[in-house]
Amino acid sequence: CAPQNCTYGEKFNAFHGRCEKIQCRSGFSLTSSGKCVDVNECGQNPSPCKRSERCDNTPGSYRCVQTFTCASGLQ
C-alpha cells in the first residue's frame, strides 16, 4: 500500500493509515515545507525582556539575562 498524499499541515501516520495534523511543540512553528522550527522570540518587537536584559534565544523558548553597565572607568 502506498501512503496517501496529505494536505499542508498534515503528515501520514502509517500506524493509523491516515493523515494527521502536524502539531509543533510550544515555541516552535510550522514552516511551509511542513517542518517545525524554533521561534526566535528575541526577534519579536517589542522584546520579551526588559531594557536592562539581553534576550538569548533557546530551543523552544528564550532567556532574559541581566546586563550591567558600569560607571566610567570601571569594569
Helices and strands as residue ranges (DSSP letters): E 10-13, E 18-21, E 28-30, E 36-38, G 41-43, E 53-58, E 61-66
